């Protein structure tokens, strides 16, 4: 069986995607048995998630006065 590793930045990019990411989540769900998520990936995601969300809020505030 082939294993799939997705870098932390790819997961974080879901917060910045300008297109519909639901299809991507559907595809990830289909290969869920092959996904590998390391402890380091989880730590990096947790550490950077809040800053990505803050950036998203700031960008929305620029567009919507």
N, C-alpha and C positions, 0 to 999 in steps of 0.2 A: 504494500500500500504506500502511495506517495503521501508524504506529510507536507503541509502548507504552513509556512510561517509568514505572518504579516507584520511589518515593522510598525512600531508605535506611532510614527508620524502618519501612517495611513489611517489608523483608527482616529487620530486627532483631526485629520482632514475632513472627517464626516461632519464636524462642527462648522466647517467653512465652505462646504460644497454648495455651489450655486444651482445644482441640478438635483433631481429627485434621487435620493439614495436608497429608497425602499427596495428597488430592484437589486441593488448590491447586497443588502441585508438578506434578501431572499436567496441569492446565490451563495452567500456565506453559510446560510442555514443548510443548504443542500450538501455542502462539503464539511459540515461541522465535525464529523468524525475524523477528518484529516487535519483539522486546524491545530496548530501548536502555538500556545501562548506561554512564554517563559515568565518566570517571576520578575525578571528585569523589565520585561515589557509592561507588566502590570504596575510596577513601581513607577516607571517613566510616565505611563498614561495617567496615573493618579496625581503625579507631581505636576503635570502640564495641563491637565484638563481645565482647571479653574482659570488659568491665564488665557486659554483659547476661548472659554466662554465669556470672559471679560472683554476680549477683543471683539467677539461677536456682538455683544451688547453695545460696545462703543461704535461699531460700524452701523448698527441699526439706528442708534441715536443720531448719527450724522445724516442718515437718509430721511428719518422721520423726525421733524422738528418738534 
